[in-house]
Amino acid sequence: MATRKTGLEADFQVFERHRKDWVRQHEGEFVLIRTATVAGFYPDYESALRAGVQTFGVTSEFLVKQVCLEEPVFVIY
């Protein structure tokens, strides 16, 4: 039995599929994705989040993710 992907799972797949291409033009920017559709690139997280809330509403699922080739690792002591 096949499982149905959630909206965010599909959004993450879009990000992974396009990551290498986006790094060339948008490295360090934040992409806004909803329902597997790119809604834009923004210079910082806050701008992307604000655009997502204004466009889709505060209760909607959407992905804001920084465009980078490798995921940063944060260590908290």
MDAnalysis code that builds the backbone (N, CA, C; Angstrom):
import MDAnalysis as mda
import numpy as np

u = mda.Universe.empty(231, n_residues=77, atom_resindex=np.repeat(np.arange(77), 3), trajectory=True)
u.add_TopologyAttr("name", ["N", "CA", "C"] * 77)
u.add_TopologyAttr("resid", np.arange(1, 78))
u.add_TopologyAttr("resname", ["MET", "ALA", "THR", "ARG", "LYS", "THR", "GLY", "LEU", "GLU", "ALA", "ASP", "PHE", "GLN", "VAL", "PHE", "GLU", "ARG", "HIS", "ARG", "LYS", "ASP", "TRP", "VAL", "ARG", "GLN", "HIS", "GLU", "GLY", "GLU", "PHE", "VAL", "LEU", "ILE", "ARG", "THR", "ALA", "THR", "VAL", "ALA", "GLY", "PHE", "TYR", "PRO", "ASP", "TYR", "GLU", "SER", "ALA", "LEU", "ARG", "ALA", "GLY", "VAL", "GLN", "THR", "PHE", "GLY", "VAL", "THR", "SER", "GLU", "PHE", "LEU", "VAL", "LYS", "GLN", "VAL", "CYS", "LEU", "GLU", "GLU", "PRO", "VAL", "PHE", "VAL", "ILE", "TYR"])
u.atoms.positions = np.array([
    [0.844, -1.179, 0.000],
    [0.000, 0.000, 0.000],
    [0.892, 1.247, 0.000],
    [0.682, 2.120, -0.952],
    [1.465, 3.350, -1.068],
    [0.967, 4.365, -0.049],
    [1.911, 5.096, 0.544],
    [1.517, 6.138, 1.474],
    [1.491, 7.470, 0.748],
    [0.584, 8.294, 1.146],
    [0.441, 9.618, 0.542],
    [1.388, 10.596, 1.228],
    [2.085, 11.373, 0.452],
    [3.022, 12.353, 1.001],
    [2.274, 13.556, 1.562],
    [2.788, 14.095, 2.644],
    [2.229, 15.331, 3.175],
    [2.725, 16.489, 2.317],
    [2.142, 17.641, 2.497],
    [2.564, 18.824, 1.754],
    [4.022, 19.148, 1.988],
    [4.456, 19.060, 3.241],
    [5.846, 19.388, 3.539],
    [6.810, 18.359, 2.958],
    [6.427, 17.105, 2.932],
    [7.292, 16.095, 2.309],
    [7.489, 16.398, 0.832],
    [6.433, 16.777, 0.161],
    [6.536, 17.139, -1.257],
    [7.388, 18.401, -1.425],
    [7.236, 19.350, -0.500],
    [8.020, 20.583, -0.567],
    [9.512, 20.291, -0.373],
    [9.844, 19.398, 0.576],
    [11.236, 19.009, 0.780],
    [11.792, 18.316, -0.458],
    [10.979, 17.510, -1.124],
    [11.430, 16.844, -2.345],
    [11.743, 17.864, -3.442],
    [10.914, 18.888, -3.566],
    [11.177, 19.949, -4.542],
    [12.506, 20.615, -4.215],
    [12.733, 20.905, -2.945],
    [13.985, 21.539, -2.537],
    [15.180, 20.669, -2.913],
    [15.135, 19.401, -2.567],
    [16.259, 18.500, -2.844],
    [16.482, 18.327, -4.345],
    [15.421, 18.279, -5.097],
    [15.521, 18.099, -6.545],
    [16.202, 19.294, -7.218],
    [16.008, 20.487, -6.672],
    [16.516, 21.712, -7.304],
    [17.700, 22.346, -6.573],
    [18.079, 21.784, -5.460],
    [19.114, 22.383, -4.610],
    [20.368, 22.785, -5.391],
    [20.959, 21.874, -6.148],
    [22.214, 22.168, -6.855],
    [22.048, 23.298, -7.862],
    [20.918, 23.339, -8.562],
    [20.668, 24.427, -9.520],
    [20.499, 25.759, -8.801],
    [19.766, 25.745, -7.712],
    [19.502, 26.978, -6.982],
    [20.757, 27.552, -6.336],
    [21.676, 26.685, -5.925],
    [22.903, 27.170, -5.281],
    [23.654, 28.114, -6.209],
    [23.607, 27.851, -7.502],
    [24.328, 28.701, -8.454],
    [23.799, 30.133, -8.487],
    [22.506, 30.324, -8.315],
    [21.926, 31.666, -8.420],
    [21.411, 32.227, -7.100],
    [21.129, 31.363, -6.127],
    [20.454, 31.827, -4.911],
    [21.137, 31.379, -3.620],
    [22.429, 31.024, -3.689],
    [23.097, 30.510, -2.497],
    [22.997, 31.510, -1.347],
    [22.616, 30.994, -0.182],
    [22.476, 31.816, 1.013],
    [21.102, 32.437, 1.175],
    [20.313, 32.470, 0.107],
    [18.952, 33.015, 0.192],
    [18.013, 31.948, 0.769],
    [16.795, 32.359, 1.044],
    [15.789, 31.457, 1.595],
    [14.666, 31.287, 0.581],
    [14.329, 30.037, 0.297],
    [13.270, 29.739, -0.657],
    [11.979, 29.465, 0.104],
    [10.883, 29.913, -0.459],
    [9.548, 29.686, 0.088],
    [8.829, 28.730, -0.857],
    [8.404, 27.576, -0.331],
    [7.742, 26.548, -1.142],
    [6.440, 26.148, -0.463],
    [5.384, 26.026, -1.257],
    [4.093, 25.546, -0.746],
    [3.453, 24.677, -1.811],
    [2.951, 23.540, -1.387],
    [2.312, 22.555, -2.271],
    [3.173, 22.285, -3.501],
    [4.458, 22.050, -3.250],
    [5.439, 21.701, -4.281],
    [5.626, 22.790, -5.332],
    [5.278, 24.033, -4.986],
    [5.436, 25.161, -5.896],
    [6.315, 26.223, -5.235],
    [7.304, 26.691, -5.950],
    [8.194, 27.726, -5.425],
    [7.474, 29.071, -5.460],
    [7.395, 29.719, -4.306],
    [6.716, 31.007, -4.208],
    [7.692, 32.176, -4.215],
    [8.992, 31.898, -4.136],
    [9.964, 32.979, -4.225],
    [11.220, 32.718, -3.428],
    [12.219, 33.584, -3.638],
    [13.486, 33.561, -2.916],
    [13.620, 34.878, -2.176],
    [14.160, 34.824, -0.961],
    [14.240, 36.002, -0.103],
    [15.624, 36.096, 0.523],
    [16.058, 37.310, 0.857],
    [17.419, 37.492, 1.371],
    [17.634, 36.952, 2.783],
    [16.552, 36.818, 3.558],
    [16.698, 36.321, 4.919],
    [15.455, 35.535, 5.324],
    [15.590, 34.788, 6.410],
    [14.509, 33.913, 6.890],
    [13.249, 34.720, 7.218],
    [13.439, 35.820, 7.899],
    [12.291, 36.619, 8.335],
    [11.463, 37.112, 7.148],
    [12.111, 37.550, 6.091],
    [11.394, 38.013, 4.894],
    [10.598, 36.887, 4.255],
    [11.211, 35.706, 4.170],
    [10.528, 34.552, 3.574],
    [9.351, 34.118, 4.434],
    [9.547, 34.080, 5.735],
    [8.462, 33.693, 6.646],
    [7.317, 34.694, 6.575],
    [7.638, 35.975, 6.584],
    [6.613, 37.024, 6.499],
    [5.819, 36.885, 5.201],
    [6.514, 36.645, 4.094],
    [5.839, 36.475, 2.809],
    [4.935, 35.247, 2.829],
    [5.395, 34.174, 3.451],
    [4.583, 32.963, 3.545],
    [3.308, 33.191, 4.338],
    [3.422, 33.866, 5.459],
    [2.246, 34.140, 6.297],
    [1.294, 35.094, 5.582],
    [1.820, 36.130, 4.942],
    [0.971, 37.090, 4.233],
    [0.279, 36.447, 3.030],
    [0.980, 35.569, 2.344],
    [0.432, 34.964, 1.131],
    [-0.498, 33.797, 1.430],
    [-0.082, 32.932, 2.370],
    [-0.815, 31.683, 2.584],
    [-1.592, 31.630, 3.885],
    [-1.301, 32.523, 4.810],
    [-1.994, 32.527, 6.094],
    [-1.165, 31.868, 7.176],
    [-1.454, 32.243, 8.392],
    [-0.673, 31.790, 9.534],
    [-0.889, 30.303, 9.827],
    [-1.982, 29.734, 9.417],
    [-2.259, 28.317, 9.707],
    [-1.906, 27.386, 8.551],
    [-1.382, 27.898, 7.473],
    [-1.023, 27.075, 6.317],
    [0.352, 26.446, 6.489],
    [0.525, 25.274, 5.868],
    [1.842, 24.645, 5.818],
    [2.616, 25.190, 4.641],
    [3.841, 25.618, 4.894],
    [4.748, 25.999, 3.818],
    [6.166, 25.823, 4.343],
    [7.102, 25.709, 3.428],
    [8.490, 25.471, 3.779],
    [9.327, 26.709, 3.489],
    [10.129, 27.103, 4.467],
    [11.137, 28.145, 4.285],
    [12.469, 27.470, 4.578],
    [13.351, 27.461, 3.582],
    [14.618, 26.737, 3.740],
    [15.738, 27.513, 3.067],
    [16.884, 27.554, 3.738],
    [18.028, 28.251, 3.164],
    [18.649, 27.413, 2.058],
    [18.989, 28.081, 0.977],
    [19.609, 27.419, -0.168],
    [21.106, 27.318, 0.093],
    [21.571, 26.099, 0.321],
    [22.990, 25.837, 0.514],
    [23.275, 24.415, 0.062],
    [24.484, 24.181, -0.382],
    [24.835, 22.875, -0.918],
    [24.821, 21.807, 0.158],
    [25.343, 22.137, 1.329],
    [25.356, 21.194, 2.446],
    [24.668, 21.824, 3.644],
    [23.943, 20.991, 4.377],
    [23.245, 21.474, 5.563],
    [24.261, 21.880, 6.629],
    [24.094, 23.052, 7.247],
    [25.000, 23.439, 8.322],
    [24.761, 22.562, 9.563],
    [25.810, 22.358, 10.326],
    [25.709, 21.600, 11.570],
    [25.906, 22.558, 12.721],
    [24.957, 22.578, 13.626],
    [25.036, 23.453, 14.786],
    [25.267, 22.594, 16.027],
    [26.197, 22.995, 16.842],
    [26.491, 22.286, 18.072],
    [26.202, 23.228, 19.228],
    [25.395, 22.752, 20.152],
    [25.042, 23.555, 21.321],
    [25.563, 22.841, 22.553],
    [26.334, 23.550, 23.350],
    [26.882, 22.965, 24.579],
    [26.109, 23.431, 25.761],
])
